[in-house]
Amino acid sequence: MGTPAVRRISECFVKPHPYNNFPNQICNLTPWDIAMLPMHYIQKGLLFSKPATLVDQQYFMENLLEKLKHSLSLTLSHFYPLSGRLVIHKTQHPPSYTVSVDCNNSDGARFIYAALDVTISDLLSPVHTPSIFHSFFDHHKAVNHDGHTMPLLSIQVTELVDGIFIGCSMNHAIADGTSYWNFFNTWSHIFQAHVQAQGPEYEVSTSLQLIHNRWFPNDCSPPINLPFKHHDEFITRFEAPFLRERVFHFSADSIAKLKAKANSECSTTKISSFQSLSALVWRCITRARSLRYDQRTSCKLAANNRSRMESLPEEYFGNSIHVVSAETTTGELLENGLGWAAWKLHLTVANHNETVVLQFLKEWLQSPLIYELGRFSDPYCVYMGSSPRFNVYGNEFGMGKAVAARSGYANKFDGKVTSYPGREGGGSIDLEVCLSPDNMSMLESDEEFMNATSIGIIPDVQYQI
């Protein structure tokens, strides 16, 4: 798509509002946090339509930006680690490398106002997601370790001809997807409460009482010393190959049929909707890749540990995710039905419990494992990231419900699939699929896959609000 470049108009830094006396502290990173240091920032954002009756564009934008910044400051007082910076301490003899968060000694979160002369239709009408979306986020190609010189949180508000895109780049060593959307949901809640002037601003409450005390295994005393002298020993930078990105929509009815089919084939009722959908994606992408029948292939899922550990409530702020994997040969995967693949995924998820998590952490502390993005870009793997359970479309900033959710460049490779709830809710799911151009063409020709999708192109009616 031939589009003009995004113009950065202004930027500033936003600090936590002083009404909430958060502790002046150093926040130590857990094994889950440290493992994320070479990964990219989380980059997710929401596209909104400008009000249809808008008369004064300049006043609208000035008013919106001021309210976004003020509500962001109030939100950061609850999520104060995001306004800090990473702090690194290292020694040569013996080799030691520690990373922590200084929650106060920084400029705060970055806030950028930018503009681009395109319409919502220009962005959503193409079958494949235009790469211009990558320009709607700060920290392009930055890895989490860069957080010692870059803000841990950066918000970019990009004004379009008829819309607004709010893109958030958050350091993945500080927060996972659950924490990310808890932040976004809280920001939206505070924005709406502030706009509606419901009492003094310092009385704005949130339904979420965050837990900031980082969780460590019993036999671990922070800070964690890594056996390195320099970050070059464990920080690598991954450059993604040229990818096609496309959002496929699955209606609640379509997903219900997939779930019924998978369970029926296995004479069970235990296979979930998402496991059924993941099995479909695994089978169809593997077929699109035209792999040898003896080639090993895997489907990896990001599992939230909070629901599996008694000591970790949903309000825990930080990272608590684990990658679980189901593996087989291409031949077995394609010769057996949807239910066979879905049951393998079900068993993989069901077997992931607190005992497994604690054993992983025990082994990690003996031999620290730092994730490398290149290791995830296995040409025979399908990686299901994010979750359709996140509250994505409940976020409003005075412009009604978002018309679409999109992501940036970060953490993408051939076979990466990001899931979102469908805009209409009700159990519908959107999948953002990243594949090489050839593999994407083959997937788009796959009858089993395309028959399960509801629409290929989002019609005008969905964004004319």
C-alpha positions in Angstrom: 0.0 0.0 0.0 1.5 3.3 -1.1 1.1 5.4 2.0 2.8 8.6 3.4 5.1 8.3 6.4 3.9 8.7 9.9 4.8 12.2 11.2 5.8 12.6 14.8 4.4 15.9 16.0 5.3 16.0 19.7 6.5 13.9 22.6 6.8 14.2 26.3 7.2 12.1 29.4 4.4 11.2 31.9 5.1 10.4 35.5 2.9 8.7 38.0 0.4 11.0 39.7 1.7 11.9 43.2 -1.6 11.2 45.0 -0.8 7.5 45.3 2.3 7.1 47.6 3.9 4.2 45.9 7.1 2.8 47.5 10.5 4.2 46.4 12.0 0.9 45.7 14.1 -1.4 43.5 12.0 -4.1 41.9 13.9 -7.4 41.5 13.2 -9.5 38.4 12.0 -13.1 38.7 13.2 -16.0 36.5 10.1 -15.5 34.3 11.0 -11.8 33.8 14.7 -12.4 33.2 14.1 -15.0 30.6 12.3 -12.3 28.5 15.2 -9.9 28.3 16.2 -10.7 24.6 12.6 -10.6 23.4 10.9 -7.6 21.9 8.6 -5.2 23.8 4.9 -6.1 23.7 3.2 -4.0 21.0 -0.6 -4.0 20.9 -3.0 -1.2 20.0 -6.5 -0.2 19.3 -8.0 1.6 16.3 -10.9 4.0 17.0 -13.2 6.0 14.8 -13.3 9.8 15.4 -16.8 11.0 16.4 -19.0 11.3 13.3 -20.3 14.8 14.4 -16.8 16.2 14.9 -16.7 20.0 14.1 -13.4 21.3 15.5 -10.6 18.8 14.8 -7.9 20.7 16.6 -9.9 21.1 19.8 -10.9 17.4 19.7 -7.2 16.3 19.5 -5.9 18.8 22.1 -8.7 17.7 24.5 -8.1 14.0 23.8 -4.4 14.2 24.2 -4.6 16.1 27.5 -7.1 13.6 28.9 -5.1 10.7 27.8 -1.9 12.1 29.4 -3.7 12.9 32.7 -5.4 9.5 33.0 -2.1 7.8 32.1 -0.5 9.6 35.0 -3.2 8.4 37.3 -2.9 4.9 35.9 0.9 4.9 36.4 0.4 5.6 40.1 -1.1 2.0 40.2 1.4 0.5 37.7 4.5 2.4 39.0 7.2 -0.1 37.8 6.3 0.9 34.2 7.6 4.5 34.9 11.0 3.2 35.9 14.1 2.0 34.1 16.2 -1.2 34.2 19.3 -1.1 36.3 22.2 -3.3 35.6 25.0 -4.4 37.9 27.9 -6.6 36.8 31.1 -7.9 38.1 34.0 -9.6 36.3 35.4 -11.8 39.0 33.4 -13.9 39.5 31.3 -13.2 36.5 27.9 -11.8 37.7 25.1 -9.9 36.0 22.0 -8.7 37.7 19.0 -6.8 36.2 16.4 -5.0 38.3 14.0 -2.0 38.0 14.5 1.3 39.6 10.9 2.4 39.9 11.5 6.1 40.5 14.8 7.3 39.0 13.6 8.0 35.5 11.8 10.4 33.3 8.6 8.3 33.3 6.7 6.8 30.4 7.0 8.3 26.9 3.9 9.8 25.3 4.0 10.5 21.5 1.5 12.3 19.3 1.8 11.4 15.6 -0.3 11.7 12.4 -0.8 9.9 9.2 -2.9 11.0 6.2 -4.8 7.7 5.7 -8.3 6.5 6.5 -9.6 3.6 8.5 -10.7 2.0 5.3 -7.2 2.3 3.8 -5.9 0.3 6.8 -8.6 -2.4 7.2 -9.7 -3.0 3.6 -6.6 -4.8 2.3 -6.6 -8.5 2.7 -3.2 -8.5 4.3 -2.4 -6.2 7.2 -0.4 -3.2 5.9 3.1 -2.9 7.4 2.4 0.8 8.2 0.9 -0.5 11.4 4.4 -1.1 12.6 5.0 2.7 12.5 2.2 3.2 15.0 4.4 1.9 17.8 7.5 3.3 19.5 10.5 1.1 20.3 10.6 -0.5 16.8 12.8 -3.6 17.0 13.9 -2.8 20.6 14.5 -5.8 22.9 13.6 -5.7 26.6 17.2 -5.4 27.8 17.2 -2.0 26.1 15.0 -0.8 29.0 18.0 0.4 30.8 18.3 3.3 28.3 14.7 3.3 26.9 11.4 3.9 28.7 9.7 0.7 29.9 6.4 2.0 28.6 5.8 4.2 25.5 2.4 5.3 24.2 1.9 6.5 20.7 -1.3 8.2 19.7 -1.5 8.4 15.9 -4.2 10.6 14.3 -5.7 9.4 11.0 -8.0 11.2 8.7 -11.1 9.7 10.3 -9.6 7.7 13.2 -7.2 7.4 16.2 -4.8 4.6 16.8 -3.5 4.2 20.4 -0.4 2.0 20.4 1.3 0.8 23.5 4.8 -0.6 23.7 5.5 -2.2 27.1 8.7 -3.9 28.2 8.0 -7.7 28.3 10.5 -8.3 31.1 8.2 -6.2 33.3 4.8 -7.6 32.2 3.1 -10.4 30.3 -0.1 -10.3 28.3 -2.3 -10.5 31.4 -0.5 -7.6 33.0 -0.5 -5.7 29.8 -4.3 -5.8 29.3 -4.8 -5.2 33.1 -2.9 -1.9 32.5 -4.9 -1.0 29.4 -8.2 -1.9 31.1 -7.3 0.3 34.1 -6.2 3.2 31.9 -9.5 3.0 30.1 -11.5 2.8 33.4 -9.7 5.8 34.8 -10.0 7.8 31.6 -13.8 7.3 31.6 -14.1 8.1 35.2 -12.1 11.3 34.8 -14.1 12.3 31.6 -17.4 11.8 33.5 -16.0 13.7 36.5 -17.2 11.2 39.0 -15.8 12.8 42.1 -12.3 14.1 42.8 -9.6 12.6 40.6 -7.7 11.1 43.5 -10.8 9.1 44.4 -10.8 7.3 41.1 -10.8 3.6 42.1 -10.0 0.6 40.1 -11.6 -2.8 40.3 -8.1 -4.3 40.2 -6.0 -4.4 43.3 -2.6 -5.1 41.8 0.0 -7.2 43.5 3.5 -5.8 42.9 5.6 -8.0 45.1 7.5 -10.2 42.7 7.0 -13.9 43.3 10.2 -16.0 43.8 10.5 -19.7 44.5 11.2 -20.6 48.2 14.8 -21.4 47.6 15.6 -18.3 45.7 16.8 -15.0 47.3 16.7 -12.0 44.9 18.4 -10.4 43.1 19.2 -13.3 40.7 22.9 -13.3 39.6 23.3 -14.5 36.0 26.7 -16.1 35.2 27.7 -13.6 32.5 30.2 -10.7 32.2 28.5 -8.9 29.4 25.0 -8.7 27.8 26.4 -9.8 24.5 26.7 -13.3 26.0 22.9 -13.7 26.3 21.2 -10.9 24.3 20.7 -11.6 20.6 18.7 -9.5 18.2 16.3 -11.3 15.9 15.5 -9.9 12.4 12.2 -11.3 11.1 12.1 -12.4 7.4 9.6 -10.8 5.1 6.2 -11.9 6.3 2.6 -11.6 5.3 0.2 -10.8 8.1 -3.5 -11.4 7.9 -6.3 -11.3 10.5 -8.8 -14.2 10.1 -12.2 -14.0 11.9 -13.9 -17.0 13.4 -17.5 -16.5 14.5 -18.8 -18.0 17.7 -20.9 -20.4 15.7 -17.9 -21.6 13.7 -15.8 -22.2 16.8 -18.6 -24.1 18.5 -18.8 -26.4 15.4 -15.0 -27.0 15.6 -15.3 -27.8 19.3 -18.1 -30.2 18.8 -16.3 -31.9 16.0 -13.1 -32.3 18.0 -14.9 -33.7 21.1 -17.1 -36.0 19.0 -14.1 -37.5 17.2 -12.5 -38.3 20.6 -15.7 -39.3 22.4 -15.1 -36.6 25.1 -16.3 -33.2 26.3 -13.0 -32.0 27.7 -11.5 -30.3 24.6 -11.9 -26.5 24.8 -12.9 -24.1 22.1 -9.4 -22.6 21.9 -7.7 -26.1 21.8 -10.0 -27.0 18.9 -9.2 -23.8 17.0 -5.4 -24.2 17.7 -5.6 -27.8 16.3 -7.2 -26.5 13.1 -4.5 -23.9 12.7 -1.7 -26.3 13.5 -2.9 -28.8 10.9 -3.6 -26.3 8.2 -0.4 -24.3 8.5 1.6 -27.6 8.5 -0.2 -28.7 5.4 0.4 -25.2 3.8 4.2 -25.7 4.4 4.3 -28.9 2.4 6.6 -30.7 4.8 7.9 -34.2 4.6 5.7 -36.7 6.4 8.5 -37.7 8.7 9.3 -34.1 9.7 8.7 -33.3 13.3 6.3 -30.5 13.9 5.0 -28.8 17.1 2.3 -26.5 18.3 3.3 -24.2 21.2 0.9 -22.3 23.4 1.6 -19.6 26.0 0.1 -20.8 29.3 -0.7 -18.4 32.1 0.6 -19.8 35.4 -1.6 -17.7 37.6 -4.5 -20.1 37.3 -2.3 -23.0 38.1 -0.6 -21.8 41.2 -2.3 -21.2 44.6 0.1 -18.3 45.4 -0.4 -16.4 42.2 -3.7 -14.5 41.8 -4.9 -12.9 38.6 -3.9 -9.5 39.9 -0.2 -10.4 40.1 1.7 -7.8 38.0 4.7 -9.2 36.1 5.5 -12.2 34.0 4.0 -15.6 34.8 3.8 -17.5 31.5 5.1 -20.8 30.4 5.4 -22.2 26.8 3.8 -25.7 26.6 4.3 -27.8 23.4 2.6 -30.7 21.7 4.8 -32.5 19.1 4.3 -35.2 16.4 5.3 -35.9 12.8 3.6 -34.1 9.9 2.3 -37.5 8.7 0.6 -38.3 12.0 -0.8 -34.8 12.3 -2.4 -34.8 8.8 -3.5 -38.4 8.6 -5.4 -38.1 11.8 -8.4 -35.8 12.3 -9.0 -32.5 14.0 -9.9 -34.3 17.3 -6.6 -36.2 17.4 -4.6 -33.0 17.2 -6.9 -31.2 19.7 -6.6 -34.0 22.2 -2.8 -33.8 22.1 -3.1 -30.1 22.8 -5.6 -30.7 25.6 -3.3 -33.2 27.3 -0.4 -30.8 27.0 -2.4 -28.0 28.7 -4.0 -30.3 31.3 -0.6 -31.7 32.4 0.8 -28.2 33.0 0.3 -27.7 36.7 2.0 -26.2 39.8 4.4 -29.1 40.2 5.6 -28.7 36.6 6.0 -25.0 37.1 8.0 -25.3 40.3 10.2 -28.0 38.7 10.9 -25.8 35.7 11.9 -22.9 38.1 14.2 -25.2 40.1 16.0 -26.3 36.9 16.1 -22.7 35.7 17.9 -21.5 38.8 20.5 -24.2 38.4 21.0 -23.3 34.7 19.4 -20.0 33.7 17.6 -20.1 30.4 17.3 -16.9 28.5 14.7 -17.0 25.7 15.9 -16.2 22.2 13.3 -15.1 19.7 15.2 -17.0 16.9 14.6 -20.2 18.8 10.9 -19.7 18.6 11.0 -19.2 14.8 11.2 -22.9 14.1 10.1 -23.4 10.5 8.1 -26.5 11.6 6.4 -24.9 14.6 3.1 -23.0 15.1 3.2 -20.7 18.1 -0.2 -19.6 19.6 0.4 -16.3 21.5 -1.8 -14.0 23.5 -5.4 -15.0 24.5 -9.0 -14.5 23.4 -9.9 -14.1 27.0 -8.2 -10.7 27.3 -10.6 -7.7 27.6 -9.5 -6.0 24.4 -12.7 -4.3 23.2 -13.9 -3.2 26.6 -11.4 -0.3 26.4 -12.9 3.1 25.5 -11.4 6.5 25.4 -14.3 8.7 24.6 -14.7 7.4 21.0 -16.8 4.4 21.6 -15.8 0.8 21.0 -12.6 0.2 19.1 -13.1 -1.0 15.5 -10.0 -3.2 15.4 -7.0 -4.4 17.4 -3.6 -4.6 15.7 0.0 -5.2 16.7 3.5 -3.9 15.8 6.6 -5.5 14.4 7.5 -7.2 17.8 8.0 -10.9 18.3 6.8 -12.0 14.9 8.1 -14.9 12.8 6.8 -17.5 10.3 4.2 -19.5 12.2 3.4 -16.9 14.9 -0.4 -16.7 15.6 -1.8 -14.0 17.9 -5.3 -14.4 19.2 -7.8 -11.7 20.1 -11.5 -11.8 21.1 -13.7 -11.0 18.1 -15.1 -7.5 18.1 -18.7 -8.7 18.4 -17.8 -10.9 21.5 -19.9 -13.9 22.3 -17.0 -16.3 21.9 -15.8 -15.2 18.5 -12.1 -15.0 17.9 -9.7 -13.2 15.6 -6.4 -14.7 14.7 -3.5 -12.6 13.4 -1.4 -15.1 11.4 2.2 -14.4 10.3 3.6 -16.5 7.5 6.0 -16.3 4.6 4.3 -15.1 1.4 4.3 -18.6 -0.1 3.0 -20.3 3.0 0.3 -17.6 3.4 -0.9 -18.2 -0.2 -1.1 -21.9 0.5 -3.1 -21.4 3.7 -5.5 -19.1 1.9 -6.1 -21.9 -0.6 -6.7 -24.5 2.2 -10.3 -25.5 2.0 -10.5 -26.8 5.6 -9.1 -23.6 7.0 -11.0 -21.1 4.9 -14.3 -22.9 5.4 -13.9 -22.4 9.1 -13.3 -18.6 8.8 -16.2 -16.2 8.8 -14.8 -13.4 6.6 -11.6 -12.6 4.8 -12.0 -8.9 4.5 -13.7 -6.7 7.2 -16.7 -5.1 5.5 -17.3 -1.3 5.7 -20.3 -1.8 8.1 -17.9 -2.9 10.9 -16.1 0.4 11.1 -18.7 3.0 10.2 -19.8 3.8 13.7 
